[in-house]
């Protein structure tokens, strides 16, 4: 793929939810839906190929592709920092 093939980029933030049981102020059990975490997605639109390439922050293998952050500084080598660098 050549970057010139990309005509649009759409970045999304998708929440995942879980069911939890909590004790409310009156001491009774209460079922709730809480946000568990957020997943970030990026869609690259490739109309010449009739395709949309979708990548996500938890599925992308940052260590297998291009070096986007210096490997020497381990505290900066997080999924969040890698994802933000990739999006730039």
Secondary structure, DSSP 8 states (H G I E B T S, - for coil): --GGG--EEEEEEEEEEEEEEEE-TTS-EEEEEEEEEEEEEEEEEEGGGTEEEEEETTTS-TTTS---S-TT-GGG-SHHHHHHHHH-
